[in-house]
Amino acid sequence: MIVPNGSRVLETARLILRPFKESDGDDMFKNWASDPEVTKYVTWEPHTDPKNTCALCKMWEEESKDPKSFRWTIVPKELGEAMGSIDIVGLHEEICRGEIGYCSGRSGWGKGYMTEAFRAVMEYLFNECGFESIYGRYDVRNPASGRVMEKCGMKYLGEEPFTDKRTGEKGTVGCRLITREEWEALK
Ligand SMILES: CC(C)(COP(=O)(O)OP(=O)(O)OC[C@H]1O[C@@H](n2cnc3c(N)ncnc32)[C@H](O)[C@@H]1OP(=O)(O)O)[C@@H](O)C(=O)NCCC(=O)NCCS
């Protein structure tokens, strides 16, 4: 059974993961949401008005009071600003499975931040929230995303077709999964 512990603050060597606040809107706009390079393989358009980003952060701040919401902003300690997000984008309670989603600003890419963030989230979800497995999907044209999943121990299941909601284009996603047992065996 999923244990509704919500999105408590998680800390790693280099990162603080915490729920979003309305006041993160300007940093989210500046650091990642307005960058078309960042949104290339996600399901939403780049933001064009920071007011909308602030409104979204306000909504997420409200949502974070729901103990079945699992969404964090990633704050590198050396930066002290919201630099990305990591969240459970789909929760399948009947089988205690979550689908992971993540996104971060270009200036933070390639430093191992997302791998560090995902490992912390995985540990929390398996240890404290009753998750039995975590699933992930990524556009095959976006291998960095698949690599993060691979580094976190997710096994490759195969590919499946998808239709880009924004453009209607047909594409392919790679699918990965890790079970609680597989995660425990990594330790
Ligand atoms: C995908 C994303 C989250 C990765 O974040 P990150 O902090 O750079 O990730 P990490 O540094 O932890 O790891 C990235 C890995 O991908 C590898 N990588 C980067 N570009 C790559 C490419 N073109 N092909 C193969 N591997 C690549 C890196 O070398 C690194 O692996 P390594 O440690 O073995 O060298 C980030 O690029 C991002 O936010 N992109 C835009 C949004 C997005 O695509 N989100 C995912 C949607 S499913």
The ligand as a Gaussian input file, in Angstrom:
#p B3LYP/6-31G(d) Opt

LIG

0 1
 C       17.833000      14.561000     -18.921000
 C       18.347000      15.474000     -17.786000
 C       17.356000      15.455000     -16.661000
 C       19.698000      14.945000     -17.309000
 O       20.104000      15.715000     -16.179000
 P       21.624000      15.796000     -15.723000
 O       21.669000      16.458000     -14.399000
 O       22.450000      16.329000     -16.826000
 O       21.942000      14.222000     -15.546000
 P       23.253000      13.541000     -14.981000
 O       24.402000      14.502000     -15.072000
 O       22.921000      12.962000     -13.654000
 O       23.479000      12.323000     -15.993000
 C       23.403000      12.506000     -17.388000
 C       24.036000      11.333000     -18.103000
 O       23.635000      11.346000     -19.473000
 C       24.793000      11.333000     -20.294000
 N       24.474000      12.006000     -21.545000
 C       24.317000      13.329000     -21.748000
 N       24.043000      13.545000     -23.050000
 C       24.023000      12.331000     -23.645000
 C       23.811000      11.887000     -24.987000
 N       23.536000      12.757000     -25.962000
 N       23.881000      10.561000     -25.234000
 C       24.151000       9.659000     -24.251000
 N       24.354000      10.026000     -22.954000
 C       24.292000      11.340000     -22.682000
 C       25.844000      12.014000     -19.458000
 O       27.153000      11.767000     -19.949000
 C       25.558000      11.388000     -18.095000
 O       26.016000      10.053000     -18.026000
 P       27.461000       9.648000     -17.391000
 O       27.442000      10.098000     -15.955000
 O       27.532000       8.182000     -17.561000
 O       28.508000      10.410000     -18.171000
 C       18.546000      16.928000     -18.300000
 O       19.352000      16.904000     -19.425000
 C       17.247000      17.630000     -18.613000
 O       16.594000      18.161000     -17.739000
 N       16.856000      17.677000     -19.894000
 C       15.668000      18.396000     -20.322000
 C       14.379000      17.824000     -19.776000
 C       14.230000      16.362000     -20.045000
 O       14.606000      15.891000     -21.106000
 N       13.679000      15.642000     -19.072000
 C       13.457000      14.220000     -19.170000
 C       12.187000      13.922000     -19.862000
 S       11.908000      12.144000     -19.870000

